[in-house]
Amino acid sequence: MPRPLERSPPLAPEYAFVVQFARETAMDAGRLVGRVEHVVSRQATRFTSLDELVAFMLAVLREV
């Protein structure tokens, strides 16, 4: 029996991001620090909050 992901349609690389979290990230305290890169365009930025991370992703996805 196929696993649920195997039945899903393939994911487009245009919507893929790599997110790296820095050591000072403390998710339980709501502190996110790191770097995010859009896989296809290679646009990247550092972030110091969830809002900054999501804002970058939304801006890139609007261009796709």
PDB file of N, CA, C and O in Angstrom:
ATOM      1  N   MET A   1       0.846  -1.180   0.000  1.00  0.00           N
ATOM      2  CA  MET A   1       0.000   0.000   0.000  1.00  0.00           C
ATOM      3  C   MET A   1       0.896   1.249   0.000  1.00  0.00           C
ATOM      4  O   MET A   1       1.799   1.351   0.830  1.00  0.00           O
ATOM      5  N   PRO A   2       0.661   2.194  -0.912  1.00  0.00           N
ATOM      6  CA  PRO A   2       1.505   3.386  -0.976  1.00  0.00           C
ATOM      7  C   PRO A   2       1.306   4.282   0.244  1.00  0.00           C
ATOM      8  O   PRO A   2       0.212   4.387   0.799  1.00  0.00           O
ATOM      9  N   ARG A   3       2.386   4.911   0.632  1.00  0.00           N
ATOM     10  CA  ARG A   3       2.307   5.891   1.711  1.00  0.00           C
ATOM     11  C   ARG A   3       1.627   7.137   1.168  1.00  0.00           C
ATOM     12  O   ARG A   3       1.622   7.351  -0.044  1.00  0.00           O
ATOM     13  N   PRO A   4       1.043   7.975   2.050  1.00  0.00           N
ATOM     14  CA  PRO A   4       0.308   9.179   1.586  1.00  0.00           C
ATOM     15  C   PRO A   4       1.127  10.081   0.665  1.00  0.00           C
ATOM     16  O   PRO A   4       0.581  10.601  -0.308  1.00  0.00           O
ATOM     17  N   LEU A   5       2.415  10.283   0.935  1.00  0.00           N
ATOM     18  CA  LEU A   5       3.221  11.157   0.081  1.00  0.00           C
ATOM     19  C   LEU A   5       3.376  10.596  -1.322  1.00  0.00           C
ATOM     20  O   LEU A   5       3.486  11.354  -2.285  1.00  0.00           O
ATOM     21  N   GLU A   6       3.387   9.285  -1.444  1.00  0.00           N
ATOM     22  CA  GLU A   6       3.541   8.672  -2.766  1.00  0.00           C
ATOM     23  C   GLU A   6       2.300   8.874  -3.627  1.00  0.00           C
ATOM     24  O   GLU A   6       2.386   8.812  -4.853  1.00  0.00           O
ATOM     25  N   ARG A   7       1.157   9.112  -3.011  1.00  0.00           N
ATOM     26  CA  ARG A   7      -0.080   9.334  -3.760  1.00  0.00           C
ATOM     27  C   ARG A   7      -0.283  10.794  -4.100  1.00  0.00           C
ATOM     28  O   ARG A   7      -1.154  11.130  -4.903  1.00  0.00           O
ATOM     29  N   SER A   8       0.505  11.660  -3.502  1.00  0.00           N
ATOM     30  CA  SER A   8       0.372  13.093  -3.757  1.00  0.00           C
ATOM     31  C   SER A   8       0.996  13.448  -5.097  1.00  0.00           C
ATOM     32  O   SER A   8       1.909  12.763  -5.557  1.00  0.00           O
ATOM     33  N   PRO A   9       0.507  14.525  -5.735  1.00  0.00           N
ATOM     34  CA  PRO A   9       1.153  14.952  -6.977  1.00  0.00           C
ATOM     35  C   PRO A   9       2.576  15.423  -6.670  1.00  0.00           C
ATOM     36  O   PRO A   9       2.862  15.855  -5.554  1.00  0.00           O
ATOM     37  N   PRO A  10       3.463  15.340  -7.659  1.00  0.00           N
ATOM     38  CA  PRO A  10       4.843  15.770  -7.422  1.00  0.00           C
ATOM     39  C   PRO A  10       4.901  17.245  -7.016  1.00  0.00           C
ATOM     40  O   PRO A  10       4.087  18.061  -7.446  1.00  0.00           O
ATOM     41  N   LEU A  11       5.872  17.555  -6.188  1.00  0.00           N
ATOM     42  CA  LEU A  11       6.040  18.936  -5.741  1.00  0.00           C
ATOM     43  C   LEU A  11       6.946  19.669  -6.714  1.00  0.00           C
ATOM     44  O   LEU A  11       7.989  19.148  -7.110  1.00  0.00           O
ATOM     45  N   ALA A  12       6.554  20.873  -7.101  1.00  0.00           N
ATOM     46  CA  ALA A  12       7.311  21.659  -8.070  1.00  0.00           C
ATOM     47  C   ALA A  12       8.524  22.304  -7.401  1.00  0.00           C
ATOM     48  O   ALA A  12       8.396  22.873  -6.317  1.00  0.00           O
ATOM     49  N   PRO A  13       9.690  22.225  -8.023  1.00  0.00           N
ATOM     50  CA  PRO A  13      10.892  22.830  -7.432  1.00  0.00           C
ATOM     51  C   PRO A  13      10.785  24.343  -7.327  1.00  0.00           C
ATOM     52  O   PRO A  13      11.490  24.950  -6.520  1.00  0.00           O
ATOM     53  N   GLU A  14       9.927  24.964  -8.116  1.00  0.00           N
ATOM     54  CA  GLU A  14       9.758  26.414  -8.048  1.00  0.00           C
ATOM     55  C   GLU A  14       9.247  26.866  -6.681  1.00  0.00           C
ATOM     56  O   GLU A  14       9.361  28.039  -6.326  1.00  0.00           O
ATOM     57  N   TYR A  15       8.693  25.945  -5.932  1.00  0.00           N
ATOM     58  CA  TYR A  15       8.127  26.260  -4.621  1.00  0.00           C
ATOM     59  C   TYR A  15       8.980  25.703  -3.482  1.00  0.00           C
ATOM     60  O   TYR A  15       8.508  25.607  -2.349  1.00  0.00           O
ATOM     61  N   ALA A  16      10.223  25.338  -3.768  1.00  0.00           N
ATOM     62  CA  ALA A  16      11.093  24.733  -2.762  1.00  0.00           C
ATOM     63  C   ALA A  16      12.057  25.752  -2.153  1.00  0.00           C
ATOM     64  O   ALA A  16      12.612  26.603  -2.848  1.00  0.00           O
ATOM     65  N   PHE A  17      12.235  25.643  -0.857  1.00  0.00           N
ATOM     66  CA  PHE A  17      13.151  26.493  -0.101  1.00  0.00           C
ATOM     67  C   PHE A  17      14.016  25.613   0.790  1.00  0.00           C
ATOM     68  O   PHE A  17      13.600  24.536   1.217  1.00  0.00           O
ATOM     69  N   VAL A  18      15.223  26.091   1.062  1.00  0.00           N
ATOM     70  CA  VAL A  18      16.075  25.477   2.073  1.00  0.00           C
ATOM     71  C   VAL A  18      16.136  26.456   3.233  1.00  0.00           C
ATOM     72  O   VAL A  18      16.460  27.629   3.048  1.00  0.00           O
ATOM     73  N   VAL A  19      15.826  25.975   4.422  1.00  0.00           N
ATOM     74  CA  VAL A  19      15.859  26.823   5.612  1.00  0.00           C
ATOM     75  C   VAL A  19      16.898  26.257   6.567  1.00  0.00           C
ATOM     76  O   VAL A  19      16.844  25.085   6.938  1.00  0.00           O
ATOM     77  N   GLN A  20      17.837  27.098   6.957  1.00  0.00           N
ATOM     78  CA  GLN A  20      18.867  26.711   7.916  1.00  0.00           C
ATOM     79  C   GLN A  20      18.659  27.534   9.184  1.00  0.00           C
ATOM     80  O   GLN A  20      18.552  28.759   9.127  1.00  0.00           O
ATOM     81  N   PHE A  21      18.602  26.860  10.317  1.00  0.00           N
ATOM     82  CA  PHE A  21      18.418  27.547  11.585  1.00  0.00           C
ATOM     83  C   PHE A  21      19.758  27.672  12.302  1.00  0.00           C
ATOM     84  O   PHE A  21      20.548  26.730  12.346  1.00  0.00           O
ATOM     85  N   ALA A  22      19.996  28.866  12.866  1.00  0.00           N
ATOM     86  CA  ALA A  22      21.224  29.125  13.617  1.00  0.00           C
ATOM     87  C   ALA A  22      21.103  28.541  15.026  1.00  0.00           C
ATOM     88  O   ALA A  22      20.008  28.228  15.494  1.00  0.00           O
ATOM     89  N   ARG A  23      22.241  28.404  15.679  1.00  0.00           N
ATOM     90  CA  ARG A  23      22.258  27.846  17.037  1.00  0.00           C
ATOM     91  C   ARG A  23      21.405  28.635  18.019  1.00  0.00           C
ATOM     92  O   ARG A  23      20.833  28.068  18.949  1.00  0.00           O
ATOM     93  N   GLU A  24      21.321  29.931  17.811  1.00  0.00           N
ATOM     94  CA  GLU A  24      20.559  30.754  18.757  1.00  0.00           C
ATOM     95  C   GLU A  24      19.046  30.642  18.591  1.00  0.00           C
ATOM     96  O   GLU A  24      18.297  31.290  19.321  1.00  0.00           O
ATOM     97  N   THR A  25      18.592  29.833  17.643  1.00  0.00           N
ATOM     98  CA  THR A  25      17.161  29.589  17.483  1.00  0.00           C
ATOM     99  C   THR A  25      16.634  28.871  18.719  1.00  0.00           C
ATOM    100  O   THR A  25      17.237  27.917  19.210  1.00  0.00           O
ATOM    101  N   ALA A  26      15.503  29.350  19.204  1.00  0.00           N
ATOM    102  CA  ALA A  26      14.819  28.722  20.331  1.00  0.00           C
ATOM    103  C   ALA A  26      13.332  28.700  19.992  1.00  0.00           C
ATOM    104  O   ALA A  26      12.585  29.594  20.391  1.00  0.00           O
ATOM    105  N   MET A  27      12.912  27.694  19.268  1.00  0.00           N
ATOM    106  CA  MET A  27      11.531  27.642  18.782  1.00  0.00           C
ATOM    107  C   MET A  27      10.524  27.665  19.919  1.00  0.00           C
ATOM    108  O   MET A  27       9.463  28.274  19.788  1.00  0.00           O
ATOM    109  N   ASP A  28      10.835  27.015  21.026  1.00  0.00           N
ATOM    110  CA  ASP A  28       9.897  27.010  22.151  1.00  0.00           C
ATOM    111  C   ASP A  28       9.708  28.408  22.739  1.00  0.00           C
ATOM    112  O   ASP A  28       8.700  28.680  23.390  1.00  0.00           O
ATOM    113  N   ALA A  29      10.676  29.289  22.508  1.00  0.00           N
ATOM    114  CA  ALA A  29      10.578  30.671  22.965  1.00  0.00           C
ATOM    115  C   ALA A  29      10.150  31.617  21.840  1.00  0.00           C
ATOM    116  O   ALA A  29      10.064  32.828  22.042  1.00  0.00           O
ATOM    117  N   GLY A  30       9.882  31.061  20.658  1.00  0.00           N
ATOM    118  CA  GLY A  30       9.449  31.879  19.525  1.00  0.00           C
ATOM    119  C   GLY A  30      10.571  32.646  18.855  1.00  0.00           C
ATOM    120  O   GLY A  30      10.321  33.634  18.165  1.00  0.00           O
ATOM    121  N   ARG A  31      11.797  32.204  19.047  1.00  0.00           N
ATOM    122  CA  ARG A  31      12.953  32.902  18.447  1.00  0.00           C
ATOM    123  C   ARG A  31      13.519  32.060  17.307  1.00  0.00           C
ATOM    124  O   ARG A  31      14.052  30.972  17.528  1.00  0.00           O
ATOM    125  N   LEU A  32      13.397  32.573  16.094  1.00  0.00           N
ATOM    126  CA  LEU A  32      13.920  31.902  14.916  1.00  0.00           C
ATOM    127  C   LEU A  32      14.984  32.780  14.270  1.00  0.00           C
ATOM    128  O   LEU A  32      14.734  33.946  13.967  1.00  0.00           O
ATOM    129  N   VAL A  33      16.147  32.227  14.064  1.00  0.00           N
ATOM    130  CA  VAL A  33      17.259  32.950  13.466  1.00  0.00           C
ATOM    131  C   VAL A  33      17.896  32.009  12.456  1.00  0.00           C
ATOM    132  O   VAL A  33      18.112  30.833  12.748  1.00  0.00           O
ATOM    133  N   GLY A  34      18.200  32.526  11.263  1.00  0.00           N
ATOM    134  CA  GLY A  34      18.845  31.668  10.285  1.00  0.00           C
ATOM    135  C   GLY A  34      18.907  32.264   8.904  1.00  0.00           C
ATOM    136  O   GLY A  34      18.963  33.480   8.720  1.00  0.00           O
ATOM    137  N   ARG A  35      18.896  31.366   7.935  1.00  0.00           N
ATOM    138  CA  ARG A  35      19.038  31.732   6.528  1.00  0.00           C
ATOM    139  C   ARG A  35      18.053  30.916   5.723  1.00  0.00           C
ATOM    140  O   ARG A  35      17.810  29.749   6.032  1.00  0.00           O
ATOM    141  N   VAL A  36      17.480  31.523   4.683  1.00  0.00           N
ATOM    142  CA  VAL A  36      16.560  30.825   3.794  1.00  0.00           C
ATOM    143  C   VAL A  36      16.986  31.090   2.354  1.00  0.00           C
ATOM    144  O   VAL A  36      17.383  32.201   2.004  1.00  0.00           O
ATOM    145  N   GLU A  37      16.896  30.055   1.532  1.00  0.00           N
ATOM    146  CA  GLU A  37      17.263  30.185   0.115  1.00  0.00           C
ATOM    147  C   GLU A  37      16.199  29.524  -0.750  1.00  0.00           C
ATOM    148  O   GLU A  37      15.754  28.409  -0.476  1.00  0.00           O
ATOM    149  N   HIS A  38      15.802  30.237  -1.799  1.00  0.00           N
ATOM    150  CA  HIS A  38      14.876  29.678  -2.784  1.00  0.00           C
ATOM    151  C   HIS A  38      15.694  28.792  -3.710  1.00  0.00           C
ATOM    152  O   HIS A  38      16.683  29.245  -4.287  1.00  0.00           O
ATOM    153  N   VAL A  39      15.298  27.549  -3.856  1.00  0.00           N
ATOM    154  CA  VAL A  39      16.101  26.555  -4.571  1.00  0.00           C
ATOM    155  C   VAL A  39      16.333  26.936  -6.026  1.00  0.00           C
ATOM    156  O   VAL A  39      17.468  26.856  -6.495  1.00  0.00           O
ATOM    157  N   VAL A  40      15.315  27.342  -6.747  1.00  0.00           N
ATOM    158  CA  VAL A  40      15.444  27.585  -8.184  1.00  0.00           C
ATOM    159  C   VAL A  40      16.171  28.901  -8.490  1.00  0.00           C
ATOM    160  O   VAL A  40      17.088  28.925  -9.311  1.00  0.00           O
ATOM    161  N   SER A  41      15.767  29.982  -7.840  1.00  0.00           N
ATOM    162  CA  SER A  41      16.354  31.289  -8.157  1.00  0.00           C
ATOM    163  C   SER A  41      17.647  31.559  -7.380  1.00  0.00           C
ATOM    164  O   SER A  41      18.424  32.438  -7.752  1.00  0.00           O
ATOM    165  N   ARG A  42      17.869  30.815  -6.321  1.00  0.00           N
ATOM    166  CA  ARG A  42      19.026  30.991  -5.434  1.00  0.00           C
ATOM    167  C   ARG A  42      18.997  32.317  -4.679  1.00  0.00           C
ATOM    168  O   ARG A  42      20.002  32.720  -4.094  1.00  0.00           O
ATOM    169  N   GLN A  43      17.854  32.993  -4.690  1.00  0.00           N
ATOM    170  CA  GLN A  43      17.701  34.179  -3.842  1.00  0.00           C
ATOM    171  C   GLN A  43      17.781  33.716  -2.389  1.00  0.00           C
ATOM    172  O   GLN A  43      17.217  32.685  -2.022  1.00  0.00           O
ATOM    173  N   ALA A  44      18.481  34.483  -1.576  1.00  0.00           N
ATOM    174  CA  ALA A  44      18.646  34.083  -0.184  1.00  0.00           C
ATOM    175  C   ALA A  44      18.659  35.305   0.717  1.00  0.00           C
ATOM    176  O   ALA A  44      18.966  36.415   0.283  1.00  0.00           O
ATOM    177  N   THR A  45      18.322  35.079   1.973  1.00  0.00           N
ATOM    178  CA  THR A  45      18.377  36.136   2.972  1.00  0.00           C
ATOM    179  C   THR A  45      18.512  35.509   4.344  1.00  0.00           C
ATOM    180  O   THR A  45      18.237  34.326   4.543  1.00  0.00           O
ATOM    181  N   ARG A  46      18.939  36.325   5.276  1.00  0.00           N
ATOM    182  CA  ARG A  46      18.959  35.914   6.681  1.00  0.00           C
ATOM    183  C   ARG A  46      17.685  36.429   7.331  1.00  0.00           C
ATOM    184  O   ARG A  46      17.124  37.438   6.904  1.00  0.00           O
ATOM    185  N   PHE A  47      17.233  35.733   8.364  1.00  0.00           N
ATOM    186  CA  PHE A  47      16.033  36.157   9.076  1.00  0.00           C
ATOM    187  C   PHE A  47      16.271  36.068  10.577  1.00  0.00           C
ATOM    188  O   PHE A  47      17.087  35.279  11.052  1.00  0.00           O
ATOM    189  N   THR A  48      15.540  36.894  11.305  1.00  0.00           N
ATOM    190  CA  THR A  48      15.638  36.887  12.763  1.00  0.00           C
ATOM    191  C   THR A  48      14.272  36.716  13.421  1.00  0.00           C
ATOM    192  O   THR A  48      14.118  36.917  14.626  1.00  0.00           O
ATOM    193  N   SER A  49      13.284  36.341  12.609  1.00  0.00           N
ATOM    194  CA  SER A  49      11.944  36.090  13.154  1.00  0.00           C
ATOM    195  C   SER A  49      11.147  35.266  12.146  1.00  0.00           C
ATOM    196  O   SER A  49      11.500  35.176  10.971  1.00  0.00           O
ATOM    197  N   LEU A  50      10.083  34.681  12.630  1.00  0.00           N
ATOM    198  CA  LEU A  50       9.181  33.947  11.744  1.00  0.00           C
ATOM    199  C   LEU A  50       8.569  34.886  10.716  1.00  0.00           C
ATOM    200  O   LEU A  50       8.394  34.508   9.558  1.00  0.00           O
ATOM    201  N   ASP A  51       8.245  36.101  11.127  1.00  0.00           N
ATOM    202  CA  ASP A  51       7.665  37.080  10.202  1.00  0.00           C
ATOM    203  C   ASP A  51       8.611  37.365   9.036  1.00  0.00           C
ATOM    204  O   ASP A  51       8.173  37.423   7.887  1.00  0.00           O
ATOM    205  N   GLU A  52       9.900  37.542   9.320  1.00  0.00           N
ATOM    206  CA  GLU A  52      10.879  37.801   8.257  1.00  0.00           C
ATOM    207  C   GLU A  52      11.015  36.595   7.330  1.00  0.00           C
ATOM    208  O   GLU A  52      11.115  36.754   6.113  1.00  0.00           O
ATOM    209  N   LEU A  53      11.019  35.400   7.898  1.00  0.00           N
ATOM    210  CA  LEU A  53      11.118  34.175   7.093  1.00  0.00           C
ATOM    211  C   LEU A  53       9.929  34.075   6.142  1.00  0.00           C
ATOM    212  O   LEU A  53      10.105  33.864   4.942  1.00  0.00           O
ATOM    213  N   VAL A  54       8.741  34.225   6.670  1.00  0.00           N
ATOM    214  CA  VAL A  54       7.528  34.108   5.857  1.00  0.00           C
ATOM    215  C   VAL A  54       7.445  35.234   4.837  1.00  0.00           C
ATOM    216  O   VAL A  54       7.026  35.000   3.703  1.00  0.00           O
ATOM    217  N   ALA A  55       7.831  36.444   5.207  1.00  0.00           N
ATOM    218  CA  ALA A  55       7.783  37.580   4.276  1.00  0.00           C
ATOM    219  C   ALA A  55       8.680  37.326   3.070  1.00  0.00           C
ATOM    220  O   ALA A  55       8.290  37.615   1.939  1.00  0.00           O
ATOM    221  N   PHE A  56       9.875  36.790   3.300  1.00  0.00           N
ATOM    222  CA  PHE A  56      10.775  36.485   2.188  1.00  0.00           C
ATOM    223  C   PHE A  56      10.155  35.424   1.281  1.00  0.00           C
ATOM    224  O   PHE A  56      10.151  35.569   0.059  1.00  0.00           O
ATOM    225  N   MET A  57       9.641  34.377   1.876  1.00  0.00           N
ATOM    226  CA  MET A  57       9.045  33.296   1.082  1.00  0.00           C
ATOM    227  C   MET A  57       7.869  33.806   0.254  1.00  0.00           C
ATOM    228  O   MET A  57       7.742  33.457  -0.919  1.00  0.00           O
ATOM    229  N   LEU A  58       7.020  34.618   0.848  1.00  0.00           N
ATOM    230  CA  LEU A  58       5.882  35.173   0.111  1.00  0.00           C
ATOM    231  C   LEU A  58       6.341  36.056  -1.042  1.00  0.00           C
ATOM    232  O   LEU A  58       5.788  35.984  -2.140  1.00  0.00           O
ATOM    233  N   ALA A  59       7.352  36.891  -0.798  1.00  0.00           N
ATOM    234  CA  ALA A  59       7.856  37.772  -1.850  1.00  0.00           C
ATOM    235  C   ALA A  59       8.400  36.963  -3.024  1.00  0.00           C
ATOM    236  O   ALA A  59       8.140  37.297  -4.180  1.00  0.00           O
ATOM    237  N   VAL A  60       9.147  35.912  -2.736  1.00  0.00           N
ATOM    238  CA  VAL A  60       9.691  35.067  -3.804  1.00  0.00           C
ATOM    239  C   VAL A  60       8.568  34.339  -4.542  1.00  0.00           C
ATOM    240  O   VAL A  60       8.579  34.274  -5.771  1.00  0.00           O
ATOM    241  N   LEU A  61       7.613  33.799  -3.812  1.00  0.00           N
ATOM    242  CA  LEU A  61       6.523  33.047  -4.451  1.00  0.00           C
ATOM    243  C   LEU A  61       5.642  33.946  -5.314  1.00  0.00           C
ATOM    244  O   LEU A  61       5.041  33.473  -6.279  1.00  0.00           O
ATOM    245  N   ARG A  62       5.556  35.209  -4.987  1.00  0.00           N
ATOM    246  CA  ARG A  62       4.785  36.127  -5.843  1.00  0.00           C
ATOM    247  C   ARG A  62       5.420  36.283  -7.200  1.00  0.00           C
ATOM    248  O   ARG A  62       4.732  36.561  -8.182  1.00  0.00           O
ATOM    249  N   GLU A  63       6.732  36.106  -7.268  1.00  0.00           N
ATOM    250  CA  GLU A  63       7.482  36.227  -8.541  1.00  0.00           C
ATOM    251  C   GLU A  63       7.390  34.962  -9.377  1.00  0.00           C
ATOM    252  O   GLU A  63       7.614  35.002 -10.587  1.00  0.00           O
ATOM    253  N   VAL A  64       7.065  33.849  -8.754  1.00  0.00           N
ATOM    254  CA  VAL A  64       7.025  32.556  -9.462  1.00  0.00           C
ATOM    255  C   VAL A  64       5.799  32.476 -10.350  1.00  0.00           C
ATOM    256  O   VAL A  64       5.590  31.467 -11.025  1.00  0.00           O
TER     257      VAL A  64
END
